Amino acid sequence: MIRPLIYLSALSLLAGAAAQQQYNGSSEVDISSCPITYYGQKYEQLYVNFTGENVAVCFDGFYDPETGGDCFVGPPFVEEVFKFGTNTDDNGTFKRALQTLESDLICTVDLTFPNSGQEVDLTLGNFGPEAAVYLFTENEGSTAFDVEIAGTKFHTLNVTNYPELVEGFSFLDISACRVSGEVYPPDSQVSSDPDTCTSVTCSSTAELRTTGCGPSETCQGNNTCLMDAIYTCTLVGPTVIDFHDNVAYVEDRCAYVVLSDPTAPDYRVVATYQERRRKDVSFLDSFILEGPGFQIDIRQDGTVWVGDTPVTSEELKQLVPDMQFSLDQDGLFFTFPMFNYTFSLFFDGTMAQISLTVPPLEELTLQGLCGNSNETLSDLRFSDLSASGCEILYSDTPDSSINCITATDFCDHLLEDAYTSCHSVVDPTPYISACAETLCSYPSVDGVNCEFPGAYGRACSLHGVDIGHYWNSVAECSPSPAFCPGRTCTANEFCGERLNNGQTGCLCRALFASKYRETNTLGDPTVCGPNSASLSLVGCLLEEQGVDYSALHLFDPTCTGQIDEQNHMVTFTYDNINTCGTLVTANGSEIIYKNVVTNLNNYTNVITRRDQVYIDFTCVQTQPDLKTMSFRIKDSSVIVQVTSGAWNYTLTMNAYTDSKRTEALGSNTDVLLDQRIWVELNTYGLDNSLVSVVTDSCWATPDPSPTGDVRYDLIVNGCPNPNDPTVMVYGNGRGTSNYFAFNMFRFTGKSGNIYLHCNLQLCISNCVPACGARRRRSLGPKYKSEHSAFISMAWIN
């Protein structure tokens, strides 16, 4: 009964196998779907060949008796034919026979050779890094396969069957590690170097393992590892806690050397300081990392720049291949070799922490705010990156929200039980001192107060003490997002929390905003031009008020502001082409162009949940003063430049001898008595779609003064003198120019000099004078104001 049971066991190994393919003669077989690691060398091809003296199954080429290879070499068979297939089922046969296997079976490679009416099965098992093989046959006698490595016999698979006893199987674990051609069995040492404290072993699963000193240790030789020293420097707001727990306070807005090494002049770390909400308190604003061939600017809003260009993490990696860089909701993190140490920098826009991993027993000699420097703060000021006047100190008005007693109590939280496990490793005293120094002079906004317990917690974790987020509940702090997601703040802005809703945004720095806050304005004065007007608002002031600039518009809702991406100024403009709903009114002496910047679209809403914006946007055009000029007839064109209020425009008076006004009176033109003369009055710089010019009156005098006793009226109340039929007026009140005609005359009993004076009015509506019969029914001109504009021309005999 033994023989049938063994046969059934062999069949069970092939259960679930894919259909086998038959090969005739020597053949190469692809086993990439089930690769085999043969004594530490992974193969994806098999080479089966029949030599007449042997049948060989090799991994590295067809078998050559002279050179050998990685092969199974067996006896010759009657037929030079074999079947091949793969199988993914596992019934546990391998592991029951081979207790050394630790990994699970993945698949098998099955080779079947017919021999004398029986079959010889050679099955290879893939166990990942491990591998095994078994030989099965029912042939009587001995069937043996030599197991060779690089042509050298290493083991033998042998099945011996007797008529009364069939063994059937021979199993072999072919797991090992191979290094430089040498084979190492599992659980053996490959190499050891006491000078570097490293050793290489072949694990129990036939994997190479390298061990040495831990990540925070340095080899001292003789396989001795000592813990590295961790030096931590913390910068929060205006305070600096150096590597030796000394606390410094930066008062101005300059750049300072944080770390430098005289023996490595190519490397330097510089920090810049700027004010935020108060003019008298400076804050850490950015970092500059300098190294051979690079200068990296890490800004307060979370962006990283090289020169004038923002860069991505991939671009940064190309610039500094040894640098590891990451950005998450907590902040920026950099690690790379610097000053012959491992340098790490964490920065969340308000707090920065620098750590250096220094070999044991080595003295740290770096200079700068964080180092051993005996220099004063002014000595460490880095002028190359400091703005002019950065050292000037300012005062600011007291802030009633600052309570130093309450602030000190908050900072003393670091002495509570949640932190005691770290007190022996990281002294909390300098953190408490820096916390109180800052919060007694600056309000607890933008998460500044929570930066100090957070910085202490990070310092503890760097020294191997994890206090978790206990400090959040003890200090009543909730993690706030670092930086302003998706925003790039300008030099006049910082990333902070809006006080009305707690959301982050680009807010105004105190010095920049002071000129606007002192006058309670949101931007610059209105700029009034000849045919246009513009108003610029400060984007960060709008953001502080929770005002969305894109929701602002003029009277015409389609006239919105345009933001300058360089300085975040929002500009609104209207002109004579697009008036944007501008209202034009007159109050006698002035023409008023009124518009507003607002976010109101529907004035009938009962309620609103946003601040209402209504900013006056007005330009004024003042009626010109009296202007009188005398010219001889040869200078027939009179030009008066009127500068009045915020507007500039020009008045001209020209005389012509033809009705089309193309033949101007020249220097040699003689004017005869009763000759027809055309006089044109024109203005330049006025918008004819909004304003009209009315020639209210014109009269002649024999003397230069327009108010002499003797005068002759040509135009009266915008209409021709009814007593002089030669006078005609054209286009009066219909635009920004008009003209009239009369026949030349002279004053009786006077010299031949004629002085012509005209009084002009600027008008908005109802500008055409009512002349003739209509004038007699009118109560008087509607366009008149209390001030007039005069221009004169003279004919001198």
Secondary structure, DSSP 4 states (H G I P E B T S, - for coil): -HHHHHHHHHHHHTTTPPPPEEEESSEEEE-TTS-EEETTEEESEEEEEE-SS-EEEESSSS--TTT--SEEEE---SS-EEEEEEE----SHHHHH-TT--SPP-EEEEEEEEETTEEEEEEEEEETTEEEEEEEE--SEEEEEEEEETTEEEEEEEEEEETTEE--EEEEE---EEETTEEE-SSEEEEEETTTTEEEEE-TTS-EEEE-S-TTEEE-STT-EEEPEEEEEEEETTEEE-TTS-EEE--SS-EEEEEE-TT-TT-EEEEEEEE-S-TT-EEEEEEEEEETTEEEEEETTS-EEETTEE--HHHHHHHSTT-EEEE-SS-EEEEEEETTEEEEEEE-SSEEEEEEEE-TTPPP--BSTTTT--S-HHHHB-GGGPPTTTT--------TT--HHHHHHHHGGGGSGGGHHHHTTS-SHHHHHHHHHHHTTS-S-TTHHHHHHHHHHHHHHHTT---TTHHHHHTT------S-TT----TTEEEEE-TTT--EEEEEPHHHHHHHHHTT-SBPPPEE-SSEEEEEEEHHHHHHTT--GGG-B-SSTT-B-EE-TTT-EEEEEEESS--TT-EEEE-SSEEEEEEEEE--S-TT-S--SS---EEEEEEEEEPPPP------TT--EEEEEEEEBTEEEEEEEEEESSTTS-SB--TT----TT-EEEEEEEEES--TTT-EEEEEEEEEESSS-TT-S--EEEEETTEE-TT-TT-EEESTTSSSEEEEEEE----TTS-S-EEEEEEEEEESSS-S---THHHHHSSS-SS--S--EEEEEEE--
